[in-house]
Amino acid sequence: MTDPATAVPPQHGDCSQPGDPVRAARVIIDALDAEPLPRRLLLGADAVTMTQRAEALRAAETAAWADASRRADYPASAAQVR
């Protein structure tokens, strides 16, 4: 077991990250007053960029497979009988 008095805290980066923790906290606090509350709160330009890229890839894959995905449904006539 590690003695908390002598443990070295983990290093989380090299202080060259673009994010400002104080500004991030302000954004979080402001978001709590928003109506409606955000489902996801991205903090930092890099988070926005990575999320936009991921969403674009997901949208492209969804479009590419949409017809195949729809073929998994019951036929329209069978859906009316249920």
Secondary structure as GFF3:
##gff-version 3
##sequence-region A 1 82
A	DSSP	alpha_helix	21	32	.	.	.	ID=ss1
A	DSSP	alpha_helix	45	70	.	.	.	ID=ss2
A	DSSP	alpha_helix	76	81	.	.	.	ID=ss3
###
